[in-house]
Amino acid sequence: MKNKFRCCLSIASLLAVTLFCVSADAQDDWPRFRGAGGSGVAASSVPTEWSPDKNIRWKTPLPGAGCSSPIVVGGKVFLTCYSGYGESRQEVGKKEDLARHVVCIDQESGKELWSKTIPVTVEEDDFSGIGVTAHGYASHTPVCDGEHLFVFLGKSGIYAYDLEGNELWNKKVGEGSDSKKWGSAASPVVCDDLVIVPALAESRSVYGLDKKTGEQRWVCESKALDNTWSTPAVVDVDGDRQDIVIGVPDELWALNPKTGKLVWVASGVGGEQTGFYTSPMVSDGMIYASVGGRSGGGSVAVRTGGKKDVTESHVAWNDSKTSSSFASPVVRNGYMFAVGRGGIMQVVDVKTGEQVKKVRMESTDSSKPSNGGPGSRFGSPDYGSPIIAGDKLYYTKGNGETFVFTADADCEQVMANKLTDDAEIFSGTPAVSKGQLLIRSSKFLYCVAE
């Protein structure tokens, strides 16, 4: 009896330790665009200062360029790249040589664990104009549920892998283009047993696919989904209800994740901007969005829940002073931080919508303007979004310079860091995991850590 009792204790202790390890590992994951829930917030702190010869634990060469962001699950880093066509304006290459790459890298050592090359079988948008030339052909950040990796590749469709790199299924979700021919960029998200695919350019649609089989459960189609590059947010309304919230020009939409049907709409979001380039985020029962455009812009806070037109009933505030170009906002301790044009960090009180401060980013390297995309004649926009690690706010510009601020109302600049003196393009949003800051460029994945 005593032996049985000891055995039970051992099993119970082992189970407790196992559950603790799983929980701890999950807390260190950054499983989608801007981390868990898309919040852009991590509890762990990372260094505030680095340089080419300080606090870079490793850097790993990549098979090609890309605008997507790294994600981290279970000690593995996943990201996408492209090669063969459109890597530079000087050497455009041939469209038939375009290929995408899915890369898995060990988080601790920086060693590549596996890589998959996916040839393009559908003709992609030309490498021309002001959109595709700025971000290229690998702009969607993957998403992982801990067992499956989902990679959206625009017209080539969405691919599912296990974490060892074995392909499970793939599915096309449209082969069209947005009306501006700016290319495709919104990232997939996971909601329960579905992977939500924003095929906005490809088919003006949002798909709900069975994450195990790729079977289509529903599709929401609308012409209004043109000219939006917004990654959806999964909103937990209550124990029985979730909404999928996505931005479209001048509006926020909420979809039912079980049916794909429209649940509510909030109008007047940012005025009559020509496109929705950012992603909404959720914090403490509120949905925040900050958008910008040539003909308008602004920020909005919408209470979760509601049905039909919630413009009057659920919009807490609408501020025309604070707008973002491509960077999605981040919220911490009662303040929203949004990056405006010209390198301005804006601080907004989330209770009132009042802008309390504007801070101009002070560069330490005036010789490197924030430009240099794959070949845009306007230079590379700063596509990354701000994130928070510990009590600091981080924002990486297209030239690779990362600005560090206090994540509070004062928003004081602490440091401006760069990873390299070489000509590299930094278009993704950093990931945070286990005290590491993971930043991708057009050539390398960098690990910043003490």
Residue pairs with C-beta under 8 A, 6 or more apart in sequence:
25 74
25 75
26 146
27 43
28 44
28 72
28 433
28 434
29 36
29 72
29 73
29 74
29 144
29 146
29 433
30 36
30 42
30 70
30 71
30 72
30 73
30 431
30 432
30 433
30 438
31 71
31 72
31 73
31 143
31 144
31 145
31 146
32 38
32 71
32 141
32 142
32 143
32 144
32 187
32 189
32 190
33 69
33 71
33 141
33 143
33 187
33 189
33 231
33 279
33 429
34 40
34 69
34 279
34 281
34 328
34 330
34 385
34 387
34 429
35 41
35 42
35 387
35 431
35 432
37 233
37 234
37 282
38 189
38 231
38 233
38 234
38 279
38 281
38 282
39 281
39 282
39 283
39 330
39 331
40 281
40 328
40 330
40 385
40 386
40 387
40 388
40 429
41 330
41 331
41 332
41 387
41 388
42 387
42 388
42 389
42 390
42 432
42 433
43 390
44 389
44 390
44 432
44 433
44 434
44 435
45 389
45 390
45 391
45 392
45 435
46 389
46 390
46 392
46 394
46 432
46 435
46 436
46 437
46 448
46 449
47 55
47 437
47 448
47 449
47 450
48 392
48 404
48 414
48 415
49 55
49 404
49 415
49 417
50 56
50 417
50 419
50 448
51 417
51 418
51 419
52 418
52 419
52 420
52 421
55 448
55 449
55 450
56 419
56 446
56 447
56 448
57 110
57 436
57 447
57 448
57 449
58 109
58 110
58 446
58 447
59 110
59 419
59 444
59 445
59 446
59 447
60 105
60 110
60 111
60 112
60 444
60 445
61 443
61 444
62 79
62 81
62 101
62 103
62 440
62 441
62 442
62 443
62 444
62 445
63 81
63 83
63 101
63 103
63 115
63 117
64 81
64 82
64 83
64 84
64 87
64 99
64 101
64 138
65 81
65 82
65 83
65 87
65 136
65 138
65 374
65 425
65 442
65 443
66 79
66 80
66 81
66 82
66 136
66 138
66 139
66 427
66 428
66 440
66 442
67 135
67 136
67 138
67 139
67 185
67 383
67 427
67 428
68 79
68 80
68 138
68 139
68 140
68 141
68 142
68 187
68 428
68 440
69 79
69 141
69 384
69 428
69 429
69 430
69 431
69 440
70 77
70 78
70 79
70 428
70 430
70 431
70 438
70 439
70 440
70 445
71 77
71 78
71 79
71 141
71 142
71 143
71 144
71 431
72 78
72 107
72 431
72 433
72 438
73 144
73 146
73 149
73 163
74 146
74 163
75 106
75 107
75 108
76 104
76 105
76 106
76 107
76 113
76 163
77 104
77 105
77 106
77 107
77 431
77 438
77 445
78 102
78 103
78 104
78 105
78 142
78 144
78 149
79 102
79 103
79 105
79 141
79 142
79 428
79 440
79 445
80 100
80 101
80 102
80 103
80 138
80 140
80 141
80 142
80 151
80 153
81 100
81 101
81 103
81 138
82 98
82 99
82 100
82 101
82 136
82 137
82 138
83 98
83 99
83 101
84 93
84 94
84 97
84 98
84 99
85 92
85 93
85 94
85 95
85 96
85 97
85 98
85 127
85 137
86 92
86 93
86 98
86 127
86 132
86 133
86 136
86 137
86 374
86 375
87 93
87 136
87 374
87 442
88 374
88 375
89 127
89 133
89 374
89 375
90 375
92 127
92 375
95 120
95 123
95 124
95 126
95 127
96 120
98 120
98 124
98 137
99 117
99 118
99 119
99 120
100 117
100 118
100 120
100 137
100 138
100 153
100 156
101 115
101 116
101 117
101 118
101 138
102 115
102 116
102 118
102 142
102 149
102 151
102 159
102 161
102 165
103 112
103 114
103 115
103 445
104 112
104 113
104 114
104 115
104 163
104 165
105 111
105 112
105 113
105 445
106 112
106 113
107 433
107 434
107 436
107 438
107 447
110 445
110 447
113 165
114 164
114 165
115 165
116 161
116 165
116 167
118 153
118 156
118 159
120 155
120 156
121 156
122 155
122 156
122 172
122 175
123 155
124 137
124 154
124 155
125 132
125 177
125 181
125 183
126 132
126 181
127 133
127 374
127 375
128 181
129 180
129 181
129 182
130 182
130 376
130 377
130 378
131 180
131 181
131 182
131 183
132 181
132 182
132 183
133 373
133 374
133 375
133 376
133 377
134 373
134 374
134 376
134 378
134 380
134 381
134 383
135 183
135 185
135 373
135 374
135 383
135 427
136 183
136 374
137 154
137 183
138 153
139 183
139 184
139 185
140 151
140 152
140 153
140 154
140 184
140 185
140 186
140 187
140 188
141 187
141 231
141 428
141 429
142 149
142 150
142 151
142 152
142 187
142 188
143 149
143 150
143 187
143 188
143 189
143 190
143 195
144 150
144 163
144 190
145 190
145 211
147 162
147 163
148 160
148 161
148 162
148 163
148 168
148 211
148 212
149 160
149 161
149 162
149 163
150 158
150 159
150 160
150 188
150 190
150 195
150 211
151 158
151 159
151 160
151 161
152 158
152 187
152 188
152 197
153 159
154 183
154 184
154 201
154 202
155 172
155 174
155 175
155 176
155 184
155 202
156 172
157 170
157 171
157 172
157 173
158 170
158 171
158 173
158 188
158 195
158 197
158 209
158 214
159 167
159 169
159 170
160 167
160 168
160 169
160 170
160 195
160 211
160 214
161 167
161 168
162 168
168 212
168 214
169 213
169 214
170 214
171 209
171 214
171 216
173 197
173 199
173 202
173 203
173 205
173 207
174 199
174 201
174 202
174 203
174 204
174 205
175 202
175 203
176 201
176 202
176 203
176 204
177 183
177 201
177 202
178 184
178 200
178 201
178 226
178 227
179 226
179 227
180 227
180 275
182 201
182 229
183 201
184 200
184 201
184 202
184 229
185 229
186 198
186 200
186 228
186 229
186 230
186 231
186 232
186 279
187 198
187 231
188 195
188 196
188 197
188 198
189 195
189 196
189 231
189 232
189 233
189 234
189 244
190 196
190 211
190 234
191 208
191 234
191 242
191 244
191 257
192 242
192 257
193 210
193 211
193 212
194 208
194 209
194 210
194 211
194 217
194 257
195 208
195 209
195 211
196 206
196 207
196 208
196 232
196 234
196 244
196 257
197 206
197 207
197 208
197 209
198 206
198 230
198 231
198 232
198 246
199 205
199 206
199 207
200 206
200 225
200 226
200 228
200 229
200 230
201 226
203 221
204 221
204 222
204 223
204 224
204 225
204 226
205 219
205 220
205 221
205 222
205 225
206 219
206 220
206 225
206 232
206 244
206 246
206 255
206 260
207 216
207 218
207 219
208 216
208 217
208 218
208 219
208 257
208 260
209 215
209 216
209 217
210 216
210 217
217 260
218 258
218 259
218 260
219 260
220 255
220 260
220 261
220 262
224 248
224 249
224 251
225 248
227 249
227 274
227 275
227 276
228 246
228 247
228 248
228 249
228 275
228 276
229 275
229 276
229 277
230 246
230 247
230 248
230 276
230 277
230 278
230 279
230 280
231 246
231 279
231 328
232 244
232 245
232 246
232 255
232 279
233 244
233 245
233 246
233 279
233 280
233 281
233 282
233 287
234 242
234 243
234 244
234 257
235 242
235 243
235 244
235 245
235 254
235 282
235 287
235 304
236 242
236 282
237 243
237 304
237 305
238 305
241 305
242 257
243 254
243 255
243 256
243 257
243 263
243 264
243 304
244 254
244 255
244 256
244 257
245 252
245 253
245 254
245 255
245 280
245 282
245 287
246 252
246 253
246 255
246 280
247 253
247 269
247 276
247 278
247 279
247 280
247 289
247 291
248 276
249 272
249 273
249 274
249 275
249 276
250 267
250 268
250 269
250 270
250 271
250 272
250 273
251 265
251 266
251 267
251 268
251 269
252 265
252 266
252 269
252 280
252 287
252 289
252 300
252 302
253 262
253 264
253 265
254 262
254 263
254 264
254 265
254 306
255 261
255 262
255 263
256 262
256 263
263 307
264 306
264 307
264 308
264 309
264 310
264 314
265 308
265 309
265 310
265 311
266 300
266 302
266 309
266 310
266 311
266 314
266 315
267 309
267 311
268 300
268 311
268 315
268 318
269 289
269 291
269 298
269 300
269 318
270 276
270 289
270 290
270 291
270 292
270 293
270 296
270 297
270 298
270 299
270 300
270 323
271 293
271 295
271 296
271 297
271 298
271 320
272 293
272 295
272 296
273 291
273 292
273 293
273 294
273 295
273 296
273 297
274 293
274 294
274 295
275 293
276 291
277 291
277 292
277 293
277 324
277 325
277 326
278 289
278 290
278 291
278 292
278 324
278 326
278 327
278 328
278 329
278 385
279 289
279 328
279 385
280 287
280 288
280 289
280 328
281 287
281 288
281 289
281 328
281 329
281 330
281 331
282 288
282 304
283 331
283 350
285 303
285 304
286 301
286 302
286 303
286 304
286 316
286 350
287 301
287 302
287 303
287 304
288 299
288 300
288 301
288 302
288 329
288 331
288 336
288 350
289 299
289 300
289 302
289 329
290 298
290 299
290 300
290 322
290 323
290 324
290 328
290 329
290 336
290 338
291 297
291 298
291 299
291 323
291 324
292 323
292 324
292 325
292 340
292 341
296 320
297 320
297 323
297 324
298 318
298 319
298 320
298 321
298 322
298 323
299 318
299 319
299 322
299 323
299 324
299 329
299 336
299 338
299 348
299 353
300 315
300 317
300 318
300 319
301 315
301 316
301 317
301 318
301 350
301 353
302 310
302 314
302 315
302 316
303 310
303 314
303 315
303 316
304 314
305 314
306 313
306 314
316 353
317 352
317 353
318 353
319 348
319 353
319 354
319 355
321 355
322 336
322 338
322 340
322 346
322 348
322 355
323 338
323 340
323 341
324 338
324 339
324 340
325 339
325 340
325 341
325 381
325 382
326 381
326 382
326 383
326 385
327 338
327 339
327 382
327 383
327 384
327 385
327 386
327 395
328 385
329 336
329 337
329 338
329 385
329 386
330 336
330 337
330 385
330 386
330 387
330 388
330 393
331 337
331 350
332 388
332 393
332 407
333 407
333 408
334 349
334 350
334 351
335 347
335 348
335 349
335 350
335 356
335 407
335 408
335 409
336 347
336 348
336 350
337 345
337 346
337 347
337 348
337 386
337 388
337 393
337 405
337 407
337 411
338 345
338 346
338 348
338 386
339 345
339 346
339 382
339 385
339 386
339 395
340 346
340 358
342 360
343 360
343 361
343 363
343 370
343 382
343 397
344 358
344 359
344 360
344 361
345 358
345 359
345 360
345 361
345 386
345 393
345 395
345 403
345 405
345 411
346 355
346 357
346 358
346 359
347 355
347 356
347 357
347 358
347 359
347 409
347 411
348 354
348 355
348 356
349 356
349 409
356 409
357 409
357 410
357 411
359 405
359 411
359 412
359 413
361 395
361 397
361 403
361 413
361 416
362 413
362 416
363 401
363 416
364 401
364 416
364 417
364 418
365 399
365 401
365 416
365 418
368 399
368 400
368 401
368 418
369 379
369 399
370 379
370 380
370 382
370 397
370 398
370 399
370 401
371 379
371 380
371 398
371 399
372 379
372 380
372 398
372 399
372 423
372 425
373 379
373 380
373 381
373 398
373 425
373 427
374 380
374 425
374 442
379 398
380 398
380 425
380 427
381 398
382 397
382 398
383 398
383 427
383 428
384 395
384 396
384 397
384 398
384 426
384 427
384 428
384 429
384 430
385 395
385 429
386 393
386 394
386 395
387 393
387 394
387 395
387 429
387 430
387 432
388 394
388 407
389 432
389 437
391 406
391 407
391 408
392 404
392 405
392 406
392 407
392 414
393 404
393 405
393 406
393 407
393 411
394 402
394 403
394 404
394 405
394 430
394 437
395 402
395 403
395 405
396 402
396 403
396 426
396 428
396 429
396 430
396 439
397 403
397 426
398 425
398 426
398 427
399 418
399 426
400 418
400 419
400 420
400 424
400 425
400 426
400 439
400 441
401 416
401 417
401 418
402 416
402 417
402 418
402 419
402 430
402 439
403 413
403 415
403 416
404 413
404 414
404 415
404 416
404 417
405 411
405 412
405 413
405 414
406 412
406 414
419 439
419 441
419 446
419 448
420 441
420 444
422 443
424 441
424 442
424 443
424 444
425 441
425 442
426 439
426 440
426 441
426 442
427 442
428 439
428 440
430 437
430 438
430 439
431 437
431 438
432 438
435 449
435 450
436 447
436 448
436 449
437 447
437 448
437 449
438 445
438 446
438 447
438 448
439 445
439 446
439 448
440 446
